[in-house]
Amino acid sequence: MPLFRRDFTQLGCLLLLSARVPWIGKAGASPAAVQTLQLQPNGWVPNNPKLPVLIYPNAIAITGSDPAAAFETPFNANGWPPQWRYGVFDYHHYHIKGHEVLGVFAGTARLMLGGPNGPVVKVSAGDVLLLPAGTGHCNLGSSADFEVVGAYPPGQQGDINRQAPTPAQMAAIAALPFPDSDPVQGDPGAVRRYWRPHT
């Protein structure tokens, strides 16, 4: 059953990690589970028919002079090599050629997932989102300092798509591989728990 905007108005607190690379969440927060969001096709936005969006609230502590590195190190160690530091585009788009993990290392934003009129998720520094290929996303508004680290499994990329996919592109989304290892938690992790049973 799809979740609607009112169901995702605020992210939770600390996610305790049991990963190949151990990372500690924000000090003083209490444990919170990974949140899932299964999206249905929405007009020209395909979303992913099998894999839910994974949301990791307050997953990584923001410390030091280079907070982006706090995300890049575990992403890389867990098989999701980082490819860029930037914001999130302010128009609806999705990726065919890559499952995308976004680590928020500065600022806050309101992201609409799943295409026009989809659910809105509020994110802030320390949060991580894992978007399976096909998932629509758009920045509705953010603080001036909002930035994320973007990473993909090896050989994948964040191609920009703003039209309905062809049948061949839908097949490519369904067949796109990904590592066994979770980008935040390592192995075992939420990817194995929530994605592997569906593949």
Z-matrix of the N, CA and C atoms (Angstrom, degrees):
N
C 1 1.460
C 2 1.522 1 109.07
N 3 1.326 2 120.11 1 125.93
C 4 1.458 3 121.48 2 -177.50
C 5 1.518 4 111.53 3 -67.83
N 6 1.315 5 117.50 4 150.22
C 7 1.453 6 123.27 5 176.48
C 8 1.520 7 108.63 6 -99.15
N 9 1.320 8 115.79 7 149.14
C 10 1.439 9 120.29 8 -175.38
C 11 1.515 10 111.06 9 -110.53
N 12 1.323 11 116.32 10 175.30
C 13 1.459 12 123.01 11 -172.67
C 14 1.517 13 112.24 12 -52.18
N 15 1.333 14 118.03 13 -43.26
C 16 1.453 15 120.14 14 -176.47
C 17 1.525 16 112.73 15 -66.36
N 18 1.338 17 116.52 16 -19.38
C 19 1.464 18 119.83 17 -178.89
C 20 1.517 19 112.78 18 -78.36
N 21 1.342 20 117.82 19 -15.55
C 22 1.455 21 120.67 20 -176.89
C 23 1.521 22 110.31 21 -131.07
N 24 1.341 23 116.08 22 65.32
C 25 1.455 24 119.32 23 179.48
C 26 1.515 25 112.82 24 -93.16
N 27 1.306 26 118.28 25 -19.03
C 28 1.464 27 120.72 26 -177.47
C 29 1.519 28 109.37 27 -152.63
N 30 1.317 29 116.53 28 141.58
C 31 1.456 30 120.61 29 175.20
C 32 1.513 31 109.43 30 -84.92
N 33 1.344 32 115.96 31 156.67
C 34 1.460 33 121.92 32 -179.18
C 35 1.502 34 113.64 33 -81.28
N 36 1.310 35 115.83 34 -157.54
C 37 1.466 36 121.75 35 -174.70
C 38 1.513 37 111.60 36 -103.08
N 39 1.329 38 117.03 37 -148.84
C 40 1.462 39 124.39 38 -168.02
C 41 1.516 40 113.85 39 -59.08
N 42 1.319 41 115.88 40 138.66
C 43 1.459 42 122.36 41 171.02
C 44 1.514 43 107.39 42 -106.80
N 45 1.340 44 116.78 43 117.50
C 46 1.455 45 119.48 44 176.88
C 47 1.518 46 108.49 45 -79.80
N 48 1.305 47 116.42 46 131.73
C 49 1.446 48 120.97 47 -171.51
C 50 1.511 49 111.34 48 -106.31
N 51 1.332 50 115.57 49 136.82
C 52 1.458 51 121.38 50 171.62
C 53 1.519 52 106.28 51 -123.59
N 54 1.332 53 115.81 52 82.56
C 55 1.452 54 121.43 53 -169.89
C 56 1.503 55 111.08 54 -121.44
N 57 1.349 56 114.83 55 166.81
C 58 1.456 57 119.59 56 169.53
C 59 1.517 58 109.73 57 -57.04
N 60 1.330 59 116.13 58 -37.63
C 61 1.453 60 121.69 59 175.35
C 62 1.519 61 106.70 60 -111.13
N 63 1.343 62 119.04 61 109.97
C 64 1.466 63 120.37 62 -175.37
C 65 1.516 64 111.85 63 -77.22
N 66 1.328 65 116.38 64 125.81
C 67 1.465 66 120.73 65 177.39
C 68 1.512 67 108.21 66 -127.57
N 69 1.321 68 115.70 67 143.33
C 70 1.455 69 121.71 68 -174.20
C 71 1.509 70 109.07 69 -106.01
N 72 1.325 71 115.78 70 136.00
C 73 1.460 72 120.27 71 179.48
C 74 1.522 73 111.56 72 -75.64
N 75 1.311 74 116.45 73 -173.10
C 76 1.451 75 122.47 74 -175.87
C 77 1.531 76 111.03 75 -63.93
N 78 1.309 77 115.42 76 136.28
C 79 1.457 78 120.55 77 -179.21
C 80 1.521 79 110.50 78 -63.04
N 81 1.319 80 115.89 79 140.73
C 82 1.446 81 121.36 80 175.29
C 83 1.512 82 114.51 81 85.65
N 84 1.303 83 118.28 82 -3.47
C 85 1.469 84 120.46 83 179.75
C 86 1.517 85 110.17 84 -90.47
N 87 1.319 86 116.45 85 163.36
C 88 1.455 87 120.84 86 179.30
C 89 1.521 88 109.24 87 -105.58
N 90 1.353 89 118.09 88 159.40
C 91 1.464 90 120.55 89 -174.44
C 92 1.527 91 113.12 90 -62.72
N 93 1.320 92 115.72 91 145.55
C 94 1.463 93 122.00 92 174.66
C 95 1.516 94 108.41 93 -143.05
N 96 1.309 95 116.58 94 144.61
C 97 1.454 96 121.32 95 -179.26
C 98 1.520 97 110.44 96 -81.27
N 99 1.311 98 115.47 97 159.76
C 100 1.458 99 120.78 98 170.99
C 101 1.528 100 107.71 99 -62.15
N 102 1.320 101 116.11 100 135.30
C 103 1.454 102 121.42 101 178.75
C 104 1.522 103 109.35 102 -98.11
N 105 1.322 104 116.76 103 145.07
C 106 1.464 105 121.19 104 179.23
C 107 1.522 106 109.99 105 -118.94
N 108 1.318 107 114.83 106 149.99
C 109 1.464 108 121.68 107 179.44
C 110 1.523 109 107.99 108 -141.40
N 111 1.333 110 116.63 109 106.06
C 112 1.460 111 120.84 110 178.27
C 113 1.530 112 108.98 111 -90.38
N 114 1.322 113 115.68 112 120.20
C 115 1.460 114 121.46 113 -175.89
C 116 1.524 115 111.04 114 -105.13
N 117 1.308 116 115.91 115 141.90
C 118 1.460 117 122.58 116 177.10
C 119 1.529 118 109.45 117 -95.73
N 120 1.339 119 118.14 118 160.48
C 121 1.471 120 119.43 119 174.11
C 122 1.526 121 110.62 120 -53.09
N 123 1.342 122 115.61 121 142.91
C 124 1.461 123 121.00 122 -174.68
C 125 1.525 124 108.60 123 -139.47
N 126 1.340 125 116.62 124 92.98
C 127 1.457 126 120.31 125 -178.53
C 128 1.519 127 110.10 126 60.78
N 129 1.338 128 117.24 127 -122.93
C 130 1.458 129 121.06 128 -178.30
C 131 1.526 130 112.92 129 -83.21
N 132 1.329 131 117.32 130 -6.71
C 133 1.461 132 121.58 131 -179.43
C 134 1.537 133 108.85 132 -91.56
N 135 1.332 134 117.91 133 117.11
C 136 1.464 135 118.82 134 -174.27
C 137 1.510 136 113.82 135 -74.11
N 138 1.352 137 117.18 136 -30.16
C 139 1.456 138 121.79 137 -167.25
C 140 1.527 139 108.72 138 54.19
N 141 1.304 140 118.51 139 -165.69
C 142 1.464 141 119.09 140 -178.12
C 143 1.519 142 108.78 141 -115.87
N 144 1.335 143 117.96 142 123.54
C 145 1.467 144 120.12 143 -173.86
C 146 1.521 145 114.37 144 -68.74
N 147 1.336 146 117.63 145 -17.38
C 148 1.466 147 119.87 146 -175.79
C 149 1.523 148 114.34 147 -121.32
N 150 1.325 149 117.55 148 -34.48
C 151 1.461 150 120.53 149 -169.09
C 152 1.526 151 111.55 150 -102.69
N 153 1.326 152 118.19 151 129.04
C 154 1.462 153 120.50 152 178.17
C 155 1.525 154 111.83 153 -81.03
N 156 1.319 155 115.77 154 156.23
C 157 1.454 156 121.98 155 166.00
C 158 1.526 157 107.35 156 -65.84
N 159 1.342 158 116.61 157 139.26
C 160 1.461 159 121.29 158 175.77
C 161 1.522 160 108.13 159 -112.62
N 162 1.323 161 116.87 160 131.18
C 163 1.453 162 123.33 161 -179.02
C 164 1.524 163 108.28 162 -119.11
N 165 1.332 164 116.04 163 124.36
C 166 1.460 165 122.65 164 -178.24
C 167 1.539 166 107.20 165 -112.51
N 168 1.325 167 118.47 166 95.41
C 169 1.462 168 119.77 167 -178.43
C 170 1.530 169 111.69 168 -69.03
N 171 1.327 170 116.52 169 136.58
C 172 1.461 171 121.96 170 174.48
C 173 1.521 172 112.53 171 45.88
N 174 1.320 173 116.48 172 45.95
C 175 1.464 174 121.08 173 -170.56
C 176 1.520 175 113.70 174 -75.86
N 177 1.327 176 117.20 175 -32.14
C 178 1.464 177 120.57 176 -172.81
C 179 1.522 178 109.56 177 -133.79
N 180 1.337 179 115.33 178 132.72
C 181 1.462 180 120.91 179 -179.15
C 182 1.524 181 110.76 180 -69.03
N 183 1.314 182 115.98 181 138.49
C 184 1.460 183 122.19 182 177.41
C 185 1.530 184 108.21 183 -93.84
N 186 1.333 185 116.57 184 105.99
C 187 1.455 186 121.68 185 -177.95
C 188 1.523 187 109.97 186 -141.25
N 189 1.328 188 115.92 187 163.02
C 190 1.452 189 121.56 188 172.80
C 191 1.514 190 113.35 189 78.27
N 192 1.323 191 114.31 190 179.19
C 193 1.462 192 121.41 191 -176.58
C 194 1.525 193 113.15 192 -82.59
N 195 1.335 194 117.38 193 -11.59
C 196 1.465 195 121.97 194 -179.62
C 197 1.527 196 109.09 195 -131.77
N 198 1.339 197 117.65 196 75.61
C 199 1.467 198 119.60 197 -174.93
C 200 1.523 199 114.06 198 -62.65
N 201 1.333 200 118.06 199 -25.27
C 202 1.467 201 119.73 200 178.37
C 203 1.523 202 111.24 201 -61.99
N 204 1.331 203 116.38 202 -33.42
C 205 1.461 204 120.20 203 -179.46
C 206 1.527 205 111.94 204 -64.07
N 207 1.332 206 116.96 205 -26.48
C 208 1.464 207 120.28 206 177.90
C 209 1.520 208 111.78 207 -64.27
N 210 1.343 209 117.34 208 -23.38
C 211 1.460 210 122.64 209 175.42
C 212 1.526 211 110.66 210 -92.90
N 213 1.312 212 116.59 211 -41.69
C 214 1.461 213 120.56 212 -175.93
C 215 1.519 214 112.16 213 -62.56
N 216 1.315 215 117.46 214 -37.29
C 217 1.461 216 120.10 215 -177.71
C 218 1.530 217 112.16 216 -64.12
N 219 1.347 218 120.12 217 -52.57
C 220 1.462 219 118.36 218 177.66
C 221 1.525 220 113.66 219 -67.66
N 222 1.341 221 117.62 220 -36.93
C 223 1.465 222 119.03 221 178.19
C 224 1.532 223 109.50 222 -57.69
N 225 1.316 224 116.19 223 -49.34
C 226 1.460 225 120.61 224 -178.05
C 227 1.522 226 111.47 225 -64.10
N 228 1.308 227 116.96 226 -44.77
C 229 1.466 228 120.89 227 -178.58
C 230 1.522 229 112.27 228 -64.79
N 231 1.331 230 116.61 229 -27.47
C 232 1.461 231 121.11 230 -177.78
C 233 1.523 232 113.15 231 -97.43
N 234 1.338 233 117.52 232 15.28
C 235 1.465 234 120.13 233 172.26
C 236 1.507 235 115.64 234 89.60
N 237 1.337 236 117.81 235 18.12
C 238 1.461 237 122.52 236 178.05
C 239 1.524 238 107.69 237 -125.78
N 240 1.327 239 119.59 238 78.55
C 241 1.468 240 121.09 239 -174.11
C 242 1.532 241 112.64 240 -61.99
N 243 1.334 242 117.45 241 126.15
C 244 1.472 243 120.84 242 179.09
C 245 1.526 244 111.12 243 -63.02
N 246 1.356 245 115.88 244 146.28
C 247 1.460 246 120.34 245 -178.57
C 248 1.521 247 113.69 246 -124.85
N 249 1.322 248 118.70 247 -18.08
C 250 1.463 249 118.96 248 -179.17
C 251 1.524 250 111.52 249 -163.52
N 252 1.347 251 113.75 250 161.28
C 253 1.462 252 123.89 251 169.71
C 254 1.529 253 106.49 252 -124.17
N 255 1.313 254 116.85 253 123.73
C 256 1.461 255 120.12 254 -177.13
C 257 1.524 256 107.71 255 -171.21
N 258 1.322 257 117.17 256 -165.63
C 259 1.449 258 122.19 257 173.58
C 260 1.520 259 110.45 258 -97.53
N 261 1.334 260 116.25 259 -155.10
C 262 1.466 261 122.63 260 174.86
C 263 1.523 262 106.47 261 -122.11
N 264 1.323 263 116.73 262 132.59
C 265 1.464 264 121.15 263 -176.62
C 266 1.535 265 111.74 264 -56.95
N 267 1.339 266 115.85 265 147.21
C 268 1.462 267 121.05 266 -178.06
C 269 1.525 268 112.54 267 -91.98
N 270 1.310 269 116.65 268 27.65
C 271 1.465 270 121.72 269 173.42
C 272 1.530 271 108.52 270 -135.47
N 273 1.327 272 115.54 271 153.39
C 274 1.464 273 120.33 272 -178.74
C 275 1.531 274 109.77 273 -68.90
N 276 1.320 275 115.73 274 133.16
C 277 1.461 276 121.41 275 178.01
C 278 1.523 277 108.62 276 -158.82
N 279 1.313 278 115.77 277 167.95
C 280 1.466 279 121.16 278 176.98
C 281 1.522 280 108.45 279 -148.54
N 282 1.323 281 115.84 280 168.28
C 283 1.456 282 121.67 281 -178.96
C 284 1.526 283 110.63 282 -115.87
N 285 1.315 284 115.97 283 138.23
C 286 1.466 285 122.63 284 174.32
C 287 1.521 286 110.43 285 -98.28
N 288 1.338 287 116.51 286 -34.48
C 289 1.463 288 121.61 287 -170.65
C 290 1.523 289 114.44 288 -97.05
N 291 1.334 290 118.01 289 9.41
C 292 1.459 291 118.10 290 -179.22
C 293 1.511 292 114.27 291 -163.59
N 294 1.348 293 115.62 292 136.65
C 295 1.458 294 121.92 293 163.08
C 296 1.525 295 105.63 294 -78.59
N 297 1.324 296 117.99 295 132.93
C 298 1.464 297 120.94 296 -170.66
C 299 1.529 298 111.13 297 -118.58
N 300 1.332 299 115.77 298 130.52
C 301 1.458 300 120.20 299 170.91
C 302 1.522 301 108.12 300 -108.79
N 303 1.330 302 115.94 301 134.78
C 304 1.457 303 123.20 302 -179.03
C 305 1.522 304 108.54 303 -119.28
N 306 1.323 305 116.57 304 120.02
C 307 1.453 306 121.77 305 176.54
C 308 1.520 307 109.77 306 -107.83
N 309 1.327 308 116.93 307 115.35
C 310 1.469 309 121.61 308 -176.97
C 311 1.526 310 108.51 309 -80.51
N 312 1.342 311 116.58 310 110.26
C 313 1.464 312 118.97 311 -178.52
C 314 1.522 313 113.38 312 -105.63
N 315 1.332 314 118.19 313 -4.73
C 316 1.461 315 120.36 314 176.51
C 317 1.523 316 109.80 315 -157.87
N 318 1.325 317 116.40 316 142.69
C 319 1.444 318 121.96 317 171.63
C 320 1.520 319 115.22 318 77.53
N 321 1.323 320 114.08 319 -166.95
C 322 1.464 321 122.62 320 -178.77
C 323 1.525 322 109.06 321 -137.19
N 324 1.337 323 116.34 322 159.62
C 325 1.468 324 120.50 323 177.95
C 326 1.521 325 110.04 324 -159.17
N 327 1.317 326 114.17 325 160.53
C 328 1.461 327 122.79 326 170.46
C 329 1.522 328 106.49 327 -112.03
N 330 1.324 329 116.25 328 113.39
C 331 1.462 330 121.66 329 -177.66
C 332 1.521 331 109.55 330 -109.17
N 333 1.333 332 116.19 331 128.72
C 334 1.461 333 120.36 332 173.28
C 335 1.520 334 108.13 333 -93.07
N 336 1.313 335 116.81 334 126.39
C 337 1.454 336 122.51 335 -178.96
C 338 1.521 337 110.18 336 -108.23
N 339 1.319 338 116.34 337 145.96
C 340 1.452 339 120.48 338 173.61
C 341 1.504 340 116.28 339 90.14
N 342 1.337 341 118.30 340 3.96
C 343 1.452 342 120.65 341 -179.91
C 344 1.515 343 112.30 342 101.09
N 345 1.352 344 117.39 343 -177.95
C 346 1.465 345 121.54 344 -177.30
C 347 1.523 346 112.30 345 -52.97
N 348 1.334 347 115.55 346 135.60
C 349 1.465 348 123.77 347 -179.92
C 350 1.526 349 113.18 348 65.85
N 351 1.325 350 116.64 349 19.21
C 352 1.455 351 120.36 350 176.12
C 353 1.520 352 111.57 351 -79.03
N 354 1.329 353 117.21 352 177.83
C 355 1.459 354 120.64 353 179.18
C 356 1.523 355 111.60 354 -66.02
N 357 1.319 356 116.05 355 147.29
C 358 1.458 357 122.88 356 179.43
C 359 1.521 358 108.92 357 -106.44
N 360 1.325 359 115.31 358 130.18
C 361 1.454 360 121.88 359 178.46
C 362 1.518 361 108.35 360 -115.78
N 363 1.324 362 116.97 361 128.87
C 364 1.458 363 122.11 362 174.53
C 365 1.522 364 108.30 363 -90.07
N 366 1.330 365 116.22 364 126.20
C 367 1.454 366 120.38 365 -179.35
C 368 1.521 367 109.79 366 -122.78
N 369 1.322 368 115.10 367 152.75
C 370 1.461 369 120.84 368 177.58
C 371 1.522 370 108.54 369 -144.46
N 372 1.320 371 115.50 370 169.36
C 373 1.459 372 121.27 371 -176.34
C 374 1.526 373 110.88 372 -52.28
N 375 1.330 374 115.46 373 129.90
C 376 1.457 375 122.70 374 -177.32
C 377 1.509 376 113.85 375 106.60
N 378 1.346 377 117.57 376 -18.34
C 379 1.461 378 121.58 377 -179.40
C 380 1.523 379 111.10 378 -83.37
N 381 1.341 380 115.94 379 154.05
C 382 1.461 381 122.85 380 177.05
C 383 1.519 382 108.59 381 -132.44
N 384 1.331 383 116.84 382 138.54
C 385 1.464 384 122.56 383 172.94
C 386 1.518 385 108.96 384 -123.21
N 387 1.315 386 116.29 385 136.24
C 388 1.462 387 122.29 386 174.96
C 389 1.521 388 107.65 387 -113.94
N 390 1.348 389 115.21 388 114.08
C 391 1.464 390 122.10 389 -175.49
C 392 1.524 391 109.58 390 -106.22
N 393 1.329 392 118.50 391 112.97
C 394 1.463 393 118.78 392 175.50
C 395 1.521 394 110.89 393 -66.27
N 396 1.313 395 116.58 394 152.88
C 397 1.468 396 121.48 395 179.46
C 398 1.522 397 109.88 396 -49.90
N 399 1.336 398 115.70 397 139.88
C 400 1.456 399 121.65 398 -179.39
C 401 1.514 400 114.04 399 96.21
N 402 1.339 401 117.80 400 -12.95
C 403 1.466 402 121.41 401 -175.42
C 404 1.525 403 111.19 402 -76.40
N 405 1.312 404 116.79 403 121.24
C 406 1.447 405 120.86 404 175.52
C 407 1.516 406 111.18 405 -70.78
N 408 1.341 407 116.86 406 142.71
C 409 1.452 408 120.91 407 175.69
C 410 1.519 409 109.95 408 -152.38
N 411 1.351 410 115.07 409 149.82
C 412 1.457 411 122.04 410 -174.12
C 413 1.526 412 108.55 411 -159.00
N 414 1.320 413 116.82 412 136.70
C 415 1.460 414 122.45 413 176.98
C 416 1.522 415 108.64 414 -85.71
N 417 1.329 416 116.94 415 114.29
C 418 1.460 417 121.50 416 179.08
C 419 1.522 418 112.53 417 -83.79
N 420 1.311 419 116.68 418 -18.29
C 421 1.453 420 121.09 419 -178.28
C 422 1.514 421 109.60 420 164.75
N 423 1.327 422 116.41 421 141.36
C 424 1.456 423 119.52 422 -175.43
C 425 1.516 424 110.44 423 -149.68
N 426 1.316 425 115.66 424 163.88
C 427 1.457 426 120.75 425 173.22
C 428 1.526 427 108.76 426 -70.11
N 429 1.332 428 115.70 427 159.83
C 430 1.465 429 120.08 428 -175.65
C 431 1.513 430 112.48 429 -62.81
N 432 1.329 431 117.52 430 -25.18
C 433 1.464 432 120.59 431 -176.45
C 434 1.527 433 112.96 432 -97.63
N 435 1.338 434 117.84 433 8.81
C 436 1.472 435 120.47 434 -176.11
C 437 1.525 436 111.70 435 -63.81
N 438 1.333 437 115.86 436 125.46
C 439 1.458 438 121.73 437 175.30
C 440 1.523 439 110.05 438 -149.22
N 441 1.320 440 114.66 439 151.08
C 442 1.464 441 120.95 440 178.34
C 443 1.520 442 109.81 441 -131.81
N 444 1.320 443 115.56 442 158.66
C 445 1.458 444 122.89 443 166.67
C 446 1.520 445 106.94 444 -95.66
N 447 1.329 446 117.46 445 129.64
C 448 1.456 447 122.17 446 175.96
C 449 1.514 448 110.87 447 -106.71
N 450 1.329 449 116.41 448 133.51
C 451 1.461 450 120.89 449 -179.47
C 452 1.525 451 109.54 450 -141.56
N 453 1.345 452 114.46 451 156.01
C 454 1.461 453 122.30 452 -177.86
C 455 1.528 454 108.72 453 -141.05
N 456 1.319 455 117.69 454 159.45
C 457 1.463 456 119.14 455 171.38
C 458 1.532 457 110.34 456 -61.32
N 459 1.317 458 118.51 457 159.32
C 460 1.471 459 121.12 458 -178.85
C 461 1.526 460 112.35 459 -53.79
N 462 1.333 461 115.84 460 134.33
C 463 1.460 462 121.40 461 177.76
C 464 1.509 463 114.72 462 82.14
N 465 1.336 464 117.93 463 -1.61
C 466 1.464 465 120.72 464 179.62
C 467 1.528 466 110.36 465 -104.37
N 468 1.329 467 115.30 466 165.32
C 469 1.457 468 120.05 467 -176.60
C 470 1.520 469 110.63 468 -153.25
N 471 1.333 470 114.54 469 163.81
C 472 1.453 471 120.98 470 -178.86
C 473 1.514 472 112.17 471 -94.70
N 474 1.330 473 117.79 472 68.62
C 475 1.462 474 121.35 473 176.09
C 476 1.527 475 109.17 474 -64.33
N 477 1.319 476 117.01 475 149.44
C 478 1.463 477 121.82 476 -176.21
C 479 1.524 478 109.46 477 -101.82
N 480 1.327 479 116.28 478 122.38
C 481 1.463 480 122.02 479 178.88
C 482 1.524 481 109.41 480 -127.05
N 483 1.353 482 115.52 481 130.84
C 484 1.470 483 121.47 482 -176.56
C 485 1.525 484 111.89 483 -131.72
N 486 1.331 485 115.86 484 19.17
C 487 1.458 486 121.57 485 175.89
C 488 1.521 487 109.02 486 -134.12
N 489 1.317 488 116.05 487 164.76
C 490 1.462 489 120.25 488 179.19
C 491 1.525 490 110.10 489 -60.12
N 492 1.324 491 117.99 490 138.89
C 493 1.460 492 120.50 491 -179.44
C 494 1.527 493 111.73 492 -73.98
N 495 1.308 494 115.32 493 151.89
C 496 1.464 495 121.08 494 172.71
C 497 1.528 496 108.58 495 -77.45
N 498 1.332 497 118.14 496 166.35
C 499 1.478 498 119.11 497 174.59
C 500 1.523 499 112.45 498 -56.34
N 501 1.336 500 117.56 499 -37.35
C 502 1.461 501 120.16 500 179.05
C 503 1.529 502 110.76 501 -66.03
N 504 1.320 503 117.30 502 -37.60
C 505 1.463 504 120.37 503 178.12
C 506 1.521 505 111.26 504 -69.28
N 507 1.319 506 117.50 505 -36.99
C 508 1.466 507 120.32 506 175.56
C 509 1.522 508 110.65 507 -62.68
N 510 1.319 509 116.10 508 -40.22
C 511 1.465 510 119.68 509 177.65
C 512 1.527 511 110.72 510 -65.00
N 513 1.340 512 116.88 511 -36.53
C 514 1.461 513 120.76 512 178.69
C 515 1.522 514 110.84 513 -66.44
N 516 1.318 515 117.32 514 -39.13
C 517 1.466 516 120.45 515 176.80
C 518 1.517 517 110.20 516 -61.78
N 519 1.323 518 116.68 517 -46.01
C 520 1.464 519 120.57 518 -177.51
C 521 1.524 520 112.49 519 -65.64
N 522 1.335 521 116.70 520 -29.67
C 523 1.461 522 120.67 521 -175.55
C 524 1.521 523 113.74 522 -94.06
N 525 1.332 524 118.02 523 -4.37
C 526 1.463 525 120.85 524 -173.56
C 527 1.530 526 110.79 525 -64.01
N 528 1.337 527 117.85 526 124.51
C 529 1.474 528 120.04 527 -178.99
C 530 1.519 529 112.03 528 -79.56
N 531 1.314 530 116.36 529 165.89
C 532 1.456 531 122.29 530 174.46
C 533 1.524 532 108.56 531 -153.44
N 534 1.341 533 117.16 532 157.27
C 535 1.466 534 119.76 533 -179.07
C 536 1.524 535 111.95 534 -65.52
N 537 1.326 536 115.24 535 156.93
C 538 1.458 537 119.60 536 172.53
C 539 1.521 538 110.97 537 -65.92
N 540 1.325 539 116.26 538 -27.63
C 541 1.448 540 121.24 539 -171.41
C 542 1.523 541 112.01 540 -84.29
N 543 1.312 542 116.00 541 138.41
C 544 1.450 543 123.19 542 176.11
C 545 1.535 544 109.21 543 -74.67
N 546 1.350 545 119.30 544 138.40
C 547 1.459 546 119.47 545 -176.86
C 548 1.524 547 114.16 546 -65.73
N 549 1.318 548 117.75 547 -25.73
C 550 1.460 549 122.02 548 -179.72
C 551 1.520 550 111.41 549 -99.89
N 552 1.325 551 116.80 550 -48.48
C 553 1.454 552 122.15 551 -170.63
C 554 1.514 553 114.26 552 -94.53
N 555 1.312 554 118.60 553 -9.80
C 556 1.457 555 120.37 554 -176.17
C 557 1.520 556 110.69 555 77.17
N 558 1.315 557 116.25 556 -144.54
C 559 1.466 558 121.62 557 -176.74
C 560 1.522 559 108.99 558 -131.89
N 561 1.342 560 119.78 559 120.98
C 562 1.462 561 126.09 560 4.48
C 563 1.523 562 111.16 561 -78.63
N 564 1.301 563 115.38 562 161.84
C 565 1.454 564 119.75 563 -179.38
C 566 1.512 565 110.08 564 -163.94
N 567 1.336 566 115.30 565 -169.70
C 568 1.458 567 120.47 566 -175.51
C 569 1.524 568 112.95 567 -64.97
N 570 1.351 569 118.01 568 -31.52
C 571 1.467 570 119.52 569 177.78
C 572 1.527 571 110.21 570 -59.89
N 573 1.306 572 116.71 571 -46.55
C 574 1.471 573 119.21 572 179.20
C 575 1.522 574 110.76 573 -66.60
N 576 1.321 575 117.05 574 -37.44
C 577 1.462 576 120.62 575 -176.72
C 578 1.517 577 112.12 576 -70.93
N 579 1.331 578 116.99 577 -43.67
C 580 1.468 579 119.71 578 -171.35
C 581 1.529 580 114.03 579 -104.43
N 582 1.335 581 118.94 580 -20.81
C 583 1.452 582 120.69 581 -177.62
C 584 1.525 583 112.30 582 -103.99
N 585 1.308 584 118.58 583 -45.03
C 586 1.456 585 120.48 584 -174.12
C 587 1.525 586 114.37 585 -57.62
N 588 1.336 587 120.03 586 -38.79
C 589 1.476 588 118.40 587 179.35
C 590 1.514 589 114.19 588 -60.96
N 591 1.341 590 117.41 589 -17.10
C 592 1.467 591 121.21 590 -174.95
C 593 1.533 592 113.18 591 -101.40
N 594 1.331 593 116.45 592 -1.05
C 595 1.459 594 117.82 593 -175.04
C 596 1.512 595 111.66 594 -106.66
